[in-house]
Amino acid sequence: MRVLTALLLFLALFAAAAQQKSMKGADVQILETKAMRDESKISVDGRVRVISEKPLRGLVIIFDFRSPEKEVVTSQRAIIDDGLLESGHEGVFHSEMADSARAVRYTLRAFDVHDKELRVANPGPYPVE
């Protein structure tokens, strides 16, 4: 009985340790972002910081504009930097696109220049004002 209890305890600890290792932190943090409608376009401005443990090979932000039903209406791509980015590096983005009347909020995704998806802290949704 003691051996079985010890074995179960060992397996539970091993499973918990494996789960903690698989949960990695974010690579990119959205510091601030704002989208404004202006006549016939939507302008998006903001700041982003690299918080990855390893350097990133470039940074590309994708804005997914969503309808009131939360479906993606359109997407916009902004290249922040195409060089090697160390942890702590901050970048700014400014993007303009044609106004889409159904776009009421947006979320952000991030990729490196080789289209590897990065984990994002604070991806949204954010309102389009």
C-alpha positions in Angstrom: 0.0 0.0 0.0 2.8 2.4 0.9 4.6 1.6 -2.4 1.4 2.3 -4.3 0.9 5.6 -2.5 4.5 6.7 -3.1 4.3 5.7 -6.7 1.1 7.8 -7.2 2.6 10.8 -5.4 5.7 10.5 -7.6 3.6 10.4 -10.8 1.5 13.4 -9.7 4.6 15.5 -9.0 6.1 14.4 -12.3 3.0 15.4 -14.2 2.8 18.8 -12.5 6.5 19.5 -13.3 6.0 18.6 -16.9 2.9 20.9 -17.2 4.8 23.8 -15.7 7.7 23.4 -18.2 5.3 23.4 -21.2 3.7 26.7 -20.1 6.1 29.2 -21.5 5.8 32.9 -21.1 4.9 35.4 -23.8 7.4 36.5 -26.4 5.9 39.9 -27.1 4.0 42.3 -24.8 1.6 45.0 -26.1 2.3 48.1 -24.1 -0.3 50.3 -25.6 -2.5 50.4 -28.6 -5.3 52.6 -29.9 -7.4 52.5 -33.1 -9.3 55.6 -34.3 -11.8 56.1 -37.2 -11.0 59.1 -39.2 -13.3 59.8 -42.2 -12.7 56.9 -44.6 -9.8 55.1 -42.7 -8.9 53.4 -39.5 -5.5 54.4 -37.9 -3.8 52.1 -35.4 -1.0 53.3 -33.2 0.9 51.6 -30.3 4.0 50.3 -28.6 5.3 46.7 -28.2 8.1 45.2 -26.2 10.1 42.0 -26.8 10.0 39.9 -23.5 11.2 36.6 -25.0 14.1 34.8 -23.3 15.7 34.3 -26.8 16.3 37.0 -29.4 13.6 37.3 -32.1 14.4 37.4 -35.8 12.2 40.3 -36.7 8.8 41.3 -35.5 5.5 41.5 -37.5 2.2 42.5 -35.9 -1.1 41.4 -37.4 -4.3 43.3 -36.5 -7.5 41.2 -36.8 -10.4 43.6 -37.0 -13.6 41.9 -35.8 -17.3 42.4 -36.2 -19.9 42.7 -33.4 -20.3 38.9 -33.8 -16.5 38.5 -33.1 -15.7 37.2 -36.6 -12.6 38.6 -38.4 -13.7 41.2 -41.0 -10.2 42.1 -42.2 -6.6 41.9 -41.2 -3.7 44.4 -41.5 0.0 43.6 -41.3 2.7 46.0 -39.8 6.4 45.2 -39.8 8.0 46.5 -36.6 11.6 45.5 -37.2 13.3 42.9 -39.5 16.6 42.6 -37.6 17.6 40.6 -34.5 15.7 41.8 -31.5 16.9 41.2 -27.9 14.7 41.0 -24.9 13.7 44.5 -23.7 13.6 46.0 -27.2 10.6 48.3 -27.8 9.1 49.2 -31.1 6.3 51.4 -32.2 3.7 50.8 -34.9 1.5 53.0 -37.0 -0.8 51.5 -39.6 -3.7 52.8 -41.7 -6.3 50.9 -43.5 -9.6 51.6 -45.4 -12.5 51.8 -43.0 -14.6 48.7 -42.6 -18.0 49.6 -41.1 -18.4 46.3 -39.4 -15.0 46.5 -37.5 -15.8 47.4 -33.9 -12.8 45.8 -32.1 -9.5 44.3 -32.9 -7.0 41.7 -31.6 -3.3 41.4 -32.2 -1.1 38.5 -33.2 2.7 38.5 -33.7 5.1 36.6 -35.9 8.8 36.7 -36.7 10.0 37.4 -40.2 10.0 33.6 -41.0 6.3 33.5 -40.1 6.8 31.7 -36.8 3.9 32.6 -34.5 4.9 34.3 -31.3 3.1 34.3 -28.0 1.5 37.7 -27.2 0.7 39.2 -23.8 -2.3 41.5 -23.9 -3.6 40.6 -27.4 -6.9 42.3 -26.9 -9.7 42.7 -27.9 -9.4 46.5 -28.0 -12.2 48.8 -29.2 -12.1 50.8 -32.5 -13.0 54.4 -31.4 
